[in-house]
């Protein structure tokens, strides 16, 4: 999934808008879905029409706060129907100050999504988005947050994976598919290796934003990632595919 929802959580959204124009070509190379807020879903229909559409239903209460500890619902399941969404996505932070309010809102969205037959993806992280200095990067905490997302009704859990053997504890904590969140800011080879390790440990895919849209060649990055995920090529082969595109 290509995450094009940075405006919902950050004042600096980078190259998100430019990447929307590349979506048709990316779909041809193996991109499965785009994760977008309602405004992009309704205004950029021509570019997004061939990708599965995942509607972002929440947003930060303060886009100038990089930790994103508090969110609010800005779209409903009915909005998903209006933009012809294939699924909904929402974020929650276990242990954050506003977690109980957010979790109640997620449960309401779960009821709506079930009524309209839309799968719900819950992005569940402990404490904050950054995951540093607060226990947010500890595997046992990420595992609890992932399980809690399933208990809230998630059909798919999107969470932080490390690409190490410790990910097995997170993946074993849930019975629904797990999508790796973003990933480290590293060079191309390092990132492809990270994704390959996540897949080897049981992740069903990735939801990635800046690691694609801020790449000098975002279309080539998608081609390489799609080959890893769908065809099971080696990292070396994926690097060659990147160069080809």
KOLPA-97146 format. One line per field, with one value per residue (C-alpha): residue in three letters; x negated, y negated, z negated. Coordinates in Angstrom, 2 decimals. Each point is the difference from the previous one (the first is absolute). Example, Ala and Ser with C-alpha at 12.3 -4.5 7.8 and 13.67 -1.06 7.14 Angstrom:
// KOLPA-97146
resn [ALA SER];
x [-12.30 -1.37];
y [4.50 -3.44];
z [-7.80 0.66];
***
This chain:
// KOLPA-97146
resn [UNK UNK UNK UNK UNK UNK UNK UNK UNK UNK UNK UNK UNK UNK UNK UNK UNK UNK UNK UNK UNK UNK UNK UNK UNK UNK UNK UNK UNK UNK UNK UNK UNK UNK UNK UNK UNK UNK UNK UNK UNK UNK UNK UNK UNK UNK UNK UNK UNK UNK UNK UNK UNK UNK UNK UNK UNK UNK UNK UNK UNK UNK UNK UNK UNK UNK UNK UNK UNK UNK UNK UNK UNK UNK UNK UNK UNK UNK UNK UNK UNK UNK UNK UNK UNK UNK UNK UNK UNK UNK UNK UNK UNK UNK UNK UNK UNK UNK UNK UNK UNK UNK UNK UNK UNK UNK UNK UNK UNK UNK UNK UNK UNK UNK UNK UNK UNK UNK UNK UNK UNK UNK UNK UNK UNK UNK UNK UNK UNK UNK UNK UNK UNK UNK UNK UNK UNK UNK UNK UNK UNK UNK UNK UNK UNK UNK UNK UNK UNK UNK UNK UNK UNK UNK UNK UNK UNK UNK UNK UNK UNK UNK UNK UNK UNK UNK UNK UNK UNK UNK UNK UNK UNK UNK UNK UNK UNK UNK UNK UNK UNK UNK UNK UNK UNK UNK UNK UNK UNK UNK UNK UNK UNK UNK UNK UNK UNK UNK UNK UNK UNK UNK UNK UNK UNK UNK UNK UNK UNK UNK UNK UNK UNK UNK UNK UNK UNK UNK UNK UNK UNK UNK UNK UNK UNK UNK UNK UNK UNK UNK UNK UNK UNK UNK UNK UNK UNK UNK UNK UNK UNK UNK UNK UNK UNK];
x [0.00 -1.28 0.80 0.95 1.55 -2.90 2.03 2.20 -2.93 -2.79 -0.50 -2.73 1.51 -2.96 0.70 3.41 1.91 -2.51 0.17 3.75 -0.70 -2.26 2.63 1.25 -3.52 -0.64 3.14 -1.28 -3.18 1.74 1.30 3.09 1.57 -0.21 0.71 1.51 2.14 3.41 -1.19 -2.50 2.43 2.67 -2.24 -2.48 2.37 -1.55 -3.47 1.28 2.66 -2.05 -1.33 1.92 0.93 -0.48 1.66 -1.83 2.75 -1.99 -2.47 -2.33 1.47 -3.27 -1.96 -2.91 -0.49 -2.20 0.91 3.68 1.33 3.58 2.21 3.58 2.41 0.42 1.69 2.58 0.75 2.71 -2.70 -1.79 3.04 0.20 -3.57 0.33 -2.56 -1.04 -1.00 -0.35 -3.01 -0.33 -2.79 -0.12 -2.73 0.15 -1.21 0.41 1.98 2.93 0.00 3.40 1.79 -1.68 0.70 3.69 0.05 -1.74 2.67 2.72 -1.76 -0.21 3.78 0.44 -2.50 1.74 3.35 -1.37 -2.20 -3.29 -3.12 -1.62 -3.75 -1.14 -3.44 -0.87 -3.12 -0.98 -0.21 -0.92 -0.85 -3.73 -0.36 -3.12 -0.59 3.39 -0.05 1.59 -2.73 0.01 1.18 2.19 1.85 0.43 1.37 2.59 1.00 0.39 2.17 2.10 0.66 1.38 2.14 1.40 1.12 -2.83 0.09 -3.62 -2.54 -2.55 -2.86 -3.70 -2.25 -3.76 -0.95 -1.63 0.86 1.88 2.76 1.14 1.38 2.10 1.30 0.81 2.11 2.73 2.04 0.63 -2.44 -2.71 -1.32 -3.37 0.08 -2.34 -3.42 -3.38 -1.47 -2.96 -1.57 1.77 -1.71 0.53 3.69 0.60 -1.79 2.23 3.15 -1.25 -0.67 3.49 1.55 -2.15 1.31 3.64 1.05 2.47 -1.33 -0.88 1.72 -2.66 0.05 -3.15 -2.30 1.63 1.21 -3.28 -2.11 -1.67 1.77 3.27 1.37 -3.15 0.23 3.56 -1.09 -2.75 2.27 2.79 -2.47 -1.09 3.54 1.81 -2.72 -2.33 -3.11 -3.26 -1.19 -2.68 2.65 2.16 -2.93 -0.39 3.71 -0.38 -2.83 2.02 2.75];
y [0.00 -3.44 -2.39 -3.41 -1.28 -2.02 -3.22 1.57 0.33 -2.35 -3.60 1.16 2.53 0.15 1.28 1.55 -2.08 0.69 3.72 0.09 -0.69 3.06 2.40 1.27 1.03 1.47 2.13 1.43 1.02 1.69 -2.63 1.43 -2.89 -3.67 -1.29 -3.47 -2.56 -0.94 -3.17 1.84 2.88 -2.36 -2.38 2.39 2.72 0.29 0.80 2.33 1.92 3.15 0.46 1.39 -3.00 -0.02 -3.04 -1.63 -0.79 -1.85 -2.86 -1.46 -2.63 -1.88 0.54 -1.96 2.71 2.73 2.51 -0.03 1.02 -1.16 0.57 -0.71 1.53 -2.07 2.55 2.74 3.31 -1.76 -2.33 3.14 1.06 -3.45 0.19 3.68 1.13 3.64 -0.28 -2.45 -0.77 -1.64 -0.52 0.63 -0.42 2.28 -1.74 -3.53 -2.55 -0.08 3.74 0.81 -2.66 1.12 3.67 -0.73 -1.78 2.96 2.34 -2.23 0.07 3.79 0.17 -2.28 1.90 3.29 -1.50 -1.02 3.04 -1.91 1.63 -2.00 -0.47 -1.18 -1.54 0.71 -1.30 -0.30 -3.50 -2.07 0.04 -0.48 3.03 -1.25 -0.85 1.21 3.77 -0.32 2.00 2.91 3.12 1.09 -3.33 0.07 3.55 -1.12 -2.96 2.27 2.44 -2.85 -1.17 3.44 -0.11 -3.35 1.77 -0.49 2.19 -0.97 -1.39 -2.55 -0.38 -0.58 2.94 0.08 2.51 2.17 3.33 -1.87 -0.72 3.59 -0.98 -2.76 2.17 2.85 -2.32 -0.41 2.23 -2.60 -1.13 -2.47 -2.75 -1.56 -3.73 -2.13 1.14 -1.54 -2.92 1.70 0.58 1.98 3.31 -0.31 -0.76 2.90 2.31 -1.28 0.71 3.45 0.87 -1.16 2.19 2.97 -0.32 -0.02 -3.55 0.01 -3.25 -3.60 -3.35 -2.52 -3.74 -2.09 2.92 0.00 -3.53 -1.62 2.46 -1.56 2.67 0.87 2.05 2.13 0.45 1.33 2.39 1.40 0.33 1.63 2.58 0.79 0.30 1.66 2.02 0.76 -1.16 -0.48 -3.39 0.12 0.59 -2.77 -2.39 0.90 -0.63 -3.42 -0.81 1.22 -2.51];
z [0.00 0.88 -2.86 1.38 -3.24 -1.41 -0.05 -2.69 -2.39 1.03 1.03 2.38 2.39 2.35 3.49 -0.67 2.55 2.76 -0.70 0.61 3.66 0.14 -1.35 3.40 0.99 -3.45 0.23 3.26 -1.82 -2.92 -2.43 -1.70 -1.86 -0.89 -3.50 0.31 -1.87 1.33 1.74 2.20 0.56 1.33 1.99 1.62 1.19 3.45 -1.35 -2.72 1.88 0.68 -3.55 -2.93 -2.14 -3.78 -1.59 -2.93 -2.50 -2.68 -0.32 -2.59 -2.30 0.48 3.22 -1.52 -2.65 1.53 -2.71 1.11 -3.43 0.57 3.02 0.98 2.48 3.13 2.29 -0.47 1.62 2.00 1.35 1.07 1.99 1.60 1.30 0.97 -2.57 -0.27 -3.67 -2.89 -2.17 -3.40 -2.53 -3.73 -2.64 -3.01 -3.15 1.35 -2.00 2.40 0.78 -1.61 2.06 3.20 -0.70 -0.50 3.34 1.65 -1.35 1.44 3.35 -0.26 -0.34 3.02 2.09 -0.75 1.00 3.41 0.51 0.00 -1.47 -2.79 -0.33 -3.44 -0.29 -3.62 -1.73 -3.66 -1.51 3.06 3.68 -0.55 -2.25 -1.75 -3.63 -1.16 0.42 3.42 1.70 -2.46 1.77 -2.91 0.13 3.76 -0.30 -2.57 2.16 3.03 -1.95 -1.35 3.56 0.81 -3.15 1.17 3.16 2.48 3.10 0.68 -2.47 1.12 -2.46 -0.55 0.86 -0.46 2.66 -2.68 -1.58 -2.72 2.53 -0.46 -3.42 1.56 2.84 -2.39 -2.17 2.65 2.29 2.71 2.72 -1.04 2.25 -0.82 -0.63 2.11 -1.10 -0.73 1.91 1.63 3.39 2.71 -0.66 -3.75 0.45 2.37 -2.43 -2.81 2.01 0.99 -3.66 -1.02 2.69 -1.03 -3.55 1.09 0.89 2.90 1.47 -0.75 -0.22 0.99 0.58 -0.14 0.78 3.43 0.68 -1.07 1.98 3.07 2.09 -1.75 2.88 0.06 -3.78 0.35 2.75 -2.22 -3.04 2.01 1.31 -3.56 -1.31 2.91 1.73 -2.89 1.85 -1.84 -1.18 2.70 2.67 -1.45 0.23 3.67 0.58 -1.61 2.41 3.00 -0.77];
***
